[in-house]
Amino acid sequence: SEGREANMYLRSKVLAVESISVMLVLVLFAFVTVTLISSGSSAYSHILGSKKAVESARVAYSFINMKVKQNDAAGRIDVVDTAFGSSLKIDVEGGLYSTYIFYSEGALYECLTITGCEPSVEAGNLITKLSGFEVNRSGRLLTIRCACGSGDTAEVMEGVVSLRT
């Protein structure tokens, strides 16, 4: 009878050790799963942020490039200083109106004004969110630089457009 009790005691110890081992393996598996999901989510967010930055910079550059090509006529395109810094000014045919493309508070705007009036954010249309914008003119060359994102996800789209006139 004593042998039987010792045997049962030994079996219950083995069963307890097995149960604890299984629980530890399950806890370890849960920890690894949570870590894997967390790192995958972080990588996805980083890639998505970078993709959005590239898309915003590309949209801004393409928009400006298209506007310049549509309106490239003698004396109609210039870079002027406004309250928002260097802005692209496009005189609409007839000379009564001017379109300004400018950067303010993290976004690129387009604003149609009566010639001689300053552009404003309130009257402008949001083109896209950006982290930086520069436009310069040197003779017939128009240099455009659009930046989006910050830190590791900063993307820059830049180019030079040659004006016909």
ZINOR-V493327 format. One record per pair of residues at least 24 apart in sequence whose C-alpha atoms are under 6 Angstrom apart, sorted by the first residue. I is the first residue (numbers start at 1). J is the second residue. Records with the same first field share a line. If there is no record, write none. Layout:
BEGIN
I = J + J
END
This chain:
BEGIN
50 = 153
53 = 148 + 149 + 155
54 = 155
57 = 146 + 147 + 148 + 157
74 = 165
106 = 130 + 131
END
